[in-house]
Amino acid sequence: MRISDDRYSRERQSLDLALTFLRHEARTQTIRTWTGLSDDRVRNLYRSYMSRGAHFVPRHRGKSPHQVAYFTRSLRVQWETAQLASLLSLLTVVPVQPSFEAASSLPTVTRGEKLCYAFETYLTTIPSAQITFEHTVFLAVALARGDQLRLGCCRECGGLLVIERFPLRERRCQYCAHPAQPR
């Protein structure tokens, strides 16, 4: 029996993705949803690989983020959300046409790997990033559903925006909304 046998590859991918999610401080429920692993398996992975020494990663408890207002709370977060949504869209984590069916089929191991890559790219391009991994997962699911958040364009420059379904603000990016600010 070899670990490289095809019958073990799916489980190995799930375990690798779970470890990556753990490094990004994802909650157990999030890891379970995206990998298909049980709660006990996730906790055992954490205890074995992340709870001691140089590899210590804190665990977050409670509910995952679920309020879309987080993504519109400041101009900085709106800008970061647009950057992250662009990566999620380019890597096909979120579907082109949002729907509840698309959102329910979103959590897969393959998409989870792309989600992690998008988040890691986001962290390298924005040094003082304010959006956490759990918020990134919520953003991906919300964009896939399309009922609260969706992708749109700035009405002046055409730049990508993440907008609420019933926006209270104008559909303009921060640069068009405040043209006097230095870029």
C-alpha positions, 0 to 999 in steps of 0.5 A: 500500500502506497500513500500515493495511490489514487484512493488516498489522494482525495483524503490527502488533499482534504488533510492538506487543505485542513492544515492550510485552513488551520494555519489561516486560523479558520474555525472548525465548522469552516474547515469541516464544511470545506474539507468534509472532515469530522470535527474530531479529525480537525481537532486532532489535526490541530492538536498534532500539528498546530498547538505547540511550539513554533507552529502554535496557531490560536483557535477562534471559537464561536460563530463565523462572521456573517454580517455584510456590513463589515465589508462596507464599514470604511473606505479602506475595507471597501478597497480591500474587499474589492481587491480580494473579490477580484482575486476570488473572481479571477481564480474562479472561486466565485461563480460568474452567475451568483445563485443559491445553488452555486453557493451550496456547491462552493465548498469543495477541496479544489475551490478551497485550495484556490480560496487559500491561494487568493487569500495568501496573494491578498496578504502579500499584496496588502501588507496591513490587511484588515480582512481575516480568512474567515471573512474571506470565506464569508465574502466568497459564499456571499458573492456566490449567493448574490443575495446580499453582496455582488460584484459591480463596477464604479459608475465613473471609472469602471473599477471593480466594486463589491456592492450591497444588493440595495446600496445606500451609497453611490456606486463609486470607488474611493478614488472617484468618490474622493478625487482630491486625495493623492493616489 
